[in-house]
Amino acid sequence: MASPTERDDSLLVADVAACCSPITDGVLDAAAAERLAGVLKALAEPTRLRLVSMIAGHEGAEACVCDLTATVGLSQPTVSHHLKILVEAGLLDRTQRGKWAYYRLVPAALDALGGVFVVRCRCG
């Protein structure tokens, strides 16, 4: 599997939402499993989970790297690296304004990802 920084557009959350029914609907094919694993890998790191949470809760649901570094206690380059992985996974959008980059959640990205884990009753 490609590293998070080598990810291509086929691993975007929108792709996961479009390709992947809830995992309880049947066995995932290899391509769908690869796409889903790529997105989950981007979130499977405590700092990145915190960053997603912080951006979602920030005023306007948007934050600059400069708004995040002190709170997570990491350097600007390290925070930027984590944010890049989240952007490449399709979870965040990045907008450049002058010398600052601003990040916001991709609309419905987490909902789409969560929908993959919906459990449907297979009752009688």
Protein Blocks (a to p, Z undefined) as FASTA:
>chain_A
ZZfklpcfklgfklmmmmmccfkloccdfklmmmmmmmmmmmmcfklmmmmmmmmmpghi
iacfklmmmmnopafklmmmmmmmmmmnopaccddehjbccddddehklmmmmmmmpccd
fbZZ
